Amino acid sequence: MTLVAGPAGAHAIVVESMPAANATVSGPDLAVRIRFNSRIDVKRSRLQLVPPAGKARPLEILPSERPDELTARVANLAVGAHKLRWQVLAVDGHVTRGDIAFHVAGA
């Protein structure tokens, strides 16, 4: 996972994700959830999937009951290495970005 550095405590930081960083998951469909240490502005946040072929595609961020998480669903995942690329705007106005790498196992 990669974070953009800045003033200490000023950014939303990932505290939990599904899939977890460097996890191996079964496909082809996957529920995605990334939870942060603070509230985020979901409408100004982005989530992308970077598949093994390398061309990022945006994911639709689904409504969540929690003000500190991004959720999405991904269908038809190919076997191989993937990344979730996220960018969030914390309610304090700071932008944080990062990647969460994971692997989809074959049948």
DOVO-935043 format. One record per residue: residue number from 1; residue in one letter; chain; x, y, z of N, C-alpha, C in turn. Coordinates in Angstrom, 2 decimals. Layout:
BEGIN
[NUM,'A','A',[X,Y,Z],[X,Y,Z],[X,Y,Z]]
...
END
This chain:
BEGIN
[1,'M','A',[0.85,-1.16,0.00],[0.00,0.00,0.00],[0.89,1.23,0.00]]
[2,'T','A',[0.53,2.25,-0.77],[1.30,3.47,-0.86],[0.45,4.64,-0.39]]
[3,'L','A',[1.00,5.47,0.46],[0.31,6.66,0.92],[1.12,7.88,0.54]]
[4,'V','A',[0.44,9.00,0.28],[1.13,10.25,0.03],[1.42,10.89,1.38]]
[5,'A','A',[2.66,11.25,1.62],[3.05,11.80,2.90],[2.60,13.25,3.05]]
[6,'G','A',[2.42,13.67,4.29],[2.03,15.04,4.59],[2.13,15.25,6.08]]
[7,'P','A',[1.53,16.33,6.57],[1.59,16.60,8.01],[1.02,15.43,8.81]]
[8,'A','A',[1.65,15.10,9.90],[1.22,13.97,10.72],[-0.22,14.14,11.16]]
[9,'G','A',[-1.02,13.09,11.02],[-2.39,13.10,11.47],[-3.35,13.87,10.59]]
[10,'A','A',[-2.88,14.39,9.45],[-3.74,15.24,8.63],[-4.49,14.47,7.55]]
[11,'H','A',[-4.17,13.23,7.33],[-4.78,12.48,6.24],[-5.60,11.30,6.74]]
[12,'A','A',[-6.55,10.90,5.89],[-7.29,9.66,6.15],[-6.36,8.49,5.84]]
[13,'I','A',[-6.25,7.57,6.77],[-5.35,6.42,6.64],[-6.19,5.14,6.63]]
[14,'V','A',[-5.82,4.20,5.77],[-6.53,2.92,5.71],[-6.27,2.16,7.01]]
[15,'V','A',[-7.37,1.73,7.65],[-7.23,0.92,8.86],[-7.67,-0.52,8.62]]
[16,'E','A',[-8.44,-0.74,7.55],[-8.90,-2.09,7.23],[-9.35,-2.12,5.78]]
[17,'S','A',[-9.09,-3.23,5.11],[-9.58,-3.37,3.73],[-9.98,-4.81,3.46]]
[18,'M','A',[-10.90,-4.94,2.53],[-11.31,-6.25,2.03],[-11.32,-6.12,0.51]]
[19,'P','A',[-10.44,-6.77,-0.20],[-9.43,-7.69,0.31],[-8.33,-6.96,1.08]]
[20,'A','A',[-7.68,-7.68,1.96],[-6.55,-7.13,2.70],[-5.36,-6.98,1.75]]
[21,'A','A',[-4.44,-6.11,2.12],[-3.24,-5.91,1.31],[-2.50,-7.23,1.15]]
[22,'N','A',[-2.15,-7.54,-0.09],[-1.39,-8.73,-0.47],[-2.12,-10.05,-0.22]]
[23,'A','A',[-3.44,-9.99,-0.06],[-4.25,-11.20,0.14],[-4.44,-11.94,-1.17]]
[24,'T','A',[-4.72,-13.23,-1.07],[-5.14,-14.03,-2.21],[-6.62,-14.33,-2.01]]
[25,'V','A',[-7.42,-14.01,-3.04],[-8.87,-14.18,-2.96],[-9.36,-15.07,-4.08]]
[26,'S','A',[-10.56,-15.59,-3.92],[-11.22,-16.36,-4.97],[-12.08,-15.40,-5.79]]
[27,'G','A',[-12.11,-15.57,-7.08],[-12.96,-14.75,-7.92],[-14.13,-15.57,-8.39]]
[28,'P','A',[-14.84,-15.18,-9.38],[-14.52,-13.99,-10.16],[-15.17,-12.72,-9.63]]
[29,'D','A',[-16.06,-12.81,-8.62],[-16.73,-11.63,-8.09],[-16.20,-11.32,-6.70]]
[30,'L','A',[-16.19,-10.03,-6.37],[-15.57,-9.63,-5.11],[-16.26,-8.39,-4.56]]
[31,'A','A',[-16.54,-8.41,-3.26],[-17.00,-7.22,-2.55],[-15.76,-6.48,-2.06]]
[32,'V','A',[-15.74,-5.17,-2.25],[-14.60,-4.34,-1.86],[-15.05,-3.41,-0.74]]
[33,'R','A',[-14.19,-3.29,0.27],[-14.47,-2.35,1.36],[-13.14,-1.81,1.86]]
[34,'I','A',[-13.02,-0.50,1.93],[-11.82,0.14,2.48],[-12.29,1.09,3.57]]
[35,'R','A',[-11.81,0.86,4.80],[-12.21,1.70,5.93],[-11.02,2.56,6.36]]
[36,'F','A',[-11.31,3.81,6.69],[-10.29,4.80,7.04],[-10.41,5.20,8.51]]
[37,'N','A',[-9.40,5.90,9.00],[-9.38,6.32,10.40],[-10.18,7.59,10.66]]
[38,'S','A',[-10.80,8.14,9.62],[-11.60,9.35,9.79],[-12.70,9.39,8.72]]
[39,'R','A',[-13.63,10.30,8.90],[-14.70,10.48,7.92],[-14.09,10.93,6.59]]
[40,'I','A',[-14.71,10.51,5.50],[-14.26,10.91,4.17],[-15.44,11.49,3.39]]
[41,'D','A',[-15.13,12.28,2.38],[-16.14,12.81,1.48],[-16.26,11.83,0.32]]
[42,'V','A',[-17.22,10.94,0.40],[-17.35,9.86,-0.59],[-17.60,10.42,-1.98]]
[43,'K','A',[-18.36,11.50,-2.09],[-18.69,12.07,-3.40],[-17.46,12.61,-4.12]]
[44,'R','A',[-16.42,12.95,-3.39],[-15.19,13.47,-4.00],[-14.05,12.46,-3.94]]
[45,'S','A',[-14.40,11.23,-3.66],[-13.39,10.17,-3.58],[-13.49,9.30,-4.83]]
[46,'R','A',[-12.40,8.57,-5.12],[-12.36,7.70,-6.30],[-11.81,6.34,-5.94]]
[47,'L','A',[-12.26,5.35,-6.71],[-11.79,3.98,-6.54],[-11.65,3.36,-7.91]]
[48,'Q','A',[-10.49,2.77,-8.18],[-10.22,2.12,-9.47],[-9.69,0.72,-9.23]]
[49,'L','A',[-9.89,-0.14,-10.23],[-9.29,-1.46,-10.25],[-8.23,-1.47,-11.33]]
[50,'V','A',[-7.02,-1.90,-10.96],[-5.94,-2.07,-11.93],[-5.74,-3.58,-12.07]]
[51,'P','A',[-6.19,-4.17,-13.19],[-6.09,-5.62,-13.39],[-4.70,-6.02,-13.88]]
[52,'P','A',[-4.47,-7.33,-14.06],[-3.15,-7.79,-14.53],[-2.70,-7.12,-15.83]]
[53,'A','A',[-3.63,-6.79,-16.71],[-3.28,-6.15,-17.98],[-2.81,-4.71,-17.77]]
[54,'G','A',[-3.10,-4.12,-16.60],[-2.56,-2.82,-16.26],[-3.39,-1.60,-16.58]]
[55,'K','A',[-4.53,-1.72,-17.27],[-5.34,-0.54,-17.59],[-6.38,-0.34,-16.50]]
[56,'A','A',[-6.22,0.74,-15.73],[-7.13,1.03,-14.62],[-8.54,1.32,-15.12]]
[57,'R','A',[-9.52,0.83,-14.36],[-10.91,1.15,-14.69],[-11.61,1.61,-13.41]]
[58,'P','A',[-12.45,2.64,-13.54],[-13.13,3.16,-12.35],[-14.15,2.17,-11.82]]
[59,'L','A',[-14.31,2.15,-10.51],[-15.33,1.35,-9.86],[-16.40,2.28,-9.30]]
[60,'E','A',[-17.64,1.86,-9.41],[-18.73,2.64,-8.83],[-18.69,2.47,-7.31]]
[61,'I','A',[-18.61,3.59,-6.61],[-18.63,3.56,-5.15],[-20.08,3.43,-4.71]]
[62,'L','A',[-20.36,2.40,-3.94],[-21.71,2.11,-3.49],[-22.01,2.82,-2.18]]
[63,'P','A',[-23.29,3.08,-1.91],[-23.64,3.71,-0.62],[-23.21,2.82,0.55]]
[64,'S','A',[-22.80,3.47,1.62],[-22.37,2.76,2.82],[-23.02,3.41,4.04]]
[65,'E','A',[-23.25,2.60,5.04],[-23.79,3.11,6.31],[-22.72,3.88,7.09]]
[66,'R','A',[-21.46,3.63,6.78],[-20.35,4.23,7.53],[-19.79,5.44,6.80]]
[67,'P','A',[-19.51,6.53,7.51],[-18.95,7.73,6.88],[-17.44,7.65,6.67]]
[68,'D','A',[-16.84,6.51,7.03],[-15.38,6.37,6.94],[-14.96,5.25,6.01]]
[69,'E','A',[-15.84,4.85,5.05],[-15.45,3.75,4.18],[-15.94,3.91,2.75]]
[70,'L','A',[-15.19,3.26,1.85],[-15.58,3.12,0.45],[-15.98,1.67,0.25]]
[71,'T','A',[-17.06,1.46,-0.50],[-17.48,0.10,-0.83],[-17.79,0.01,-2.32]]
[72,'A','A',[-17.55,-1.15,-2.89],[-17.82,-1.39,-4.31],[-17.95,-2.89,-4.52]]
[73,'R','A',[-18.41,-3.27,-5.70],[-18.45,-4.68,-6.12],[-17.71,-4.78,-7.45]]
[74,'V','A',[-16.95,-5.85,-7.60],[-16.22,-6.09,-8.83],[-16.64,-7.46,-9.35]]
[75,'A','A',[-16.93,-7.54,-10.65],[-17.34,-8.80,-11.26],[-16.33,-9.21,-12.33]]
[76,'N','A',[-16.28,-10.50,-12.58],[-15.46,-11.07,-13.66],[-13.98,-10.75,-13.53]]
[77,'L','A',[-13.44,-10.92,-12.34],[-12.01,-10.69,-12.14],[-11.19,-11.79,-12.81]]
[78,'A','A',[-10.16,-11.40,-13.50],[-9.23,-12.36,-14.10],[-8.29,-12.89,-13.02]]
[79,'V','A',[-7.77,-14.08,-13.22],[-6.76,-14.63,-12.33],[-5.50,-13.78,-12.46]]
[80,'G','A',[-4.84,-13.51,-11.34],[-3.58,-12.77,-11.37],[-3.54,-11.64,-10.37]]
[81,'A','A',[-2.52,-10.80,-10.52],[-2.27,-9.68,-9.60],[-3.13,-8.48,-9.97]]
[82,'H','A',[-3.78,-7.91,-8.98],[-4.63,-6.74,-9.15],[-4.24,-5.70,-8.10]]
[83,'K','A',[-4.71,-4.45,-8.33],[-4.58,-3.39,-7.33],[-5.89,-2.64,-7.25]]
[84,'L','A',[-6.25,-2.26,-6.03],[-7.30,-1.27,-5.83],[-6.58,0.06,-5.67]]
[85,'R','A',[-6.88,1.00,-6.50],[-6.27,2.34,-6.43],[-7.34,3.29,-5.89]]
[86,'W','A',[-7.07,3.90,-4.76],[-8.05,4.76,-4.12],[-7.51,6.17,-3.92]]
[87,'Q','A',[-8.44,7.10,-3.89],[-8.13,8.49,-3.55],[-9.32,9.01,-2.75]]
[88,'V','A',[-9.06,9.52,-1.56],[-10.14,10.04,-0.73],[-9.84,11.46,-0.28]]
[89,'L','A',[-10.91,12.19,-0.06],[-10.84,13.53,0.51],[-11.36,13.41,1.93]]
[90,'A','A',[-10.47,13.65,2.90],[-10.90,13.63,4.30],[-11.71,14.89,4.57]]
[91,'V','A',[-12.55,14.84,5.58],[-13.38,16.00,5.88],[-12.56,17.20,6.31]]
[92,'D','A',[-11.29,17.01,6.68],[-10.43,18.15,7.01],[-9.83,18.79,5.75]]
[93,'G','A',[-10.17,18.26,4.56],[-9.73,18.86,3.30],[-8.47,18.26,2.71]]
[94,'H','A',[-7.85,17.30,3.35],[-6.63,16.68,2.83],[-6.96,15.47,1.96]]
[95,'V','A',[-6.24,15.36,0.84],[-6.40,14.24,-0.08],[-5.33,13.19,0.23]]
[96,'T','A',[-5.75,11.93,0.26],[-4.83,10.81,0.46],[-5.08,9.81,-0.66]]
[97,'R','A',[-4.01,9.18,-1.16],[-4.12,8.18,-2.22],[-3.29,6.96,-1.86]]
[98,'G','A',[-3.63,5.87,-2.49],[-2.83,4.67,-2.28],[-3.32,3.51,-3.12]]
[99,'D','A',[-2.58,2.43,-3.06],[-2.90,1.19,-3.76],[-2.97,0.06,-2.74]]
[100,'I','A',[-3.88,-0.87,-2.97],[-3.95,-2.10,-2.19],[-3.81,-3.25,-3.18]]
[101,'A','A',[-2.68,-3.93,-3.11],[-2.42,-5.05,-4.02],[-3.07,-6.31,-3.48]]
[102,'F','A',[-3.59,-7.14,-4.39],[-4.14,-8.44,-4.03],[-4.04,-9.37,-5.22]]
[103,'H','A',[-4.24,-10.64,-5.01],[-4.11,-11.64,-6.06],[-5.39,-12.47,-6.13]]
[104,'V','A',[-5.86,-12.72,-7.35],[-7.02,-13.58,-7.56],[-6.50,-14.95,-7.98]]
[105,'A','A',[-6.88,-15.97,-7.20],[-6.42,-17.33,-7.46],[-7.26,-18.00,-8.54]]
[106,'G','A',[-6.66,-18.96,-9.20],[-7.38,-19.76,-10.19],[-8.24,-20.81,-9.51]]
[107,'A','A',[-9.10,-21.43,-10.30],[-10.03,-22.44,-9.74],[-9.32,-23.70,-9.33]]
END
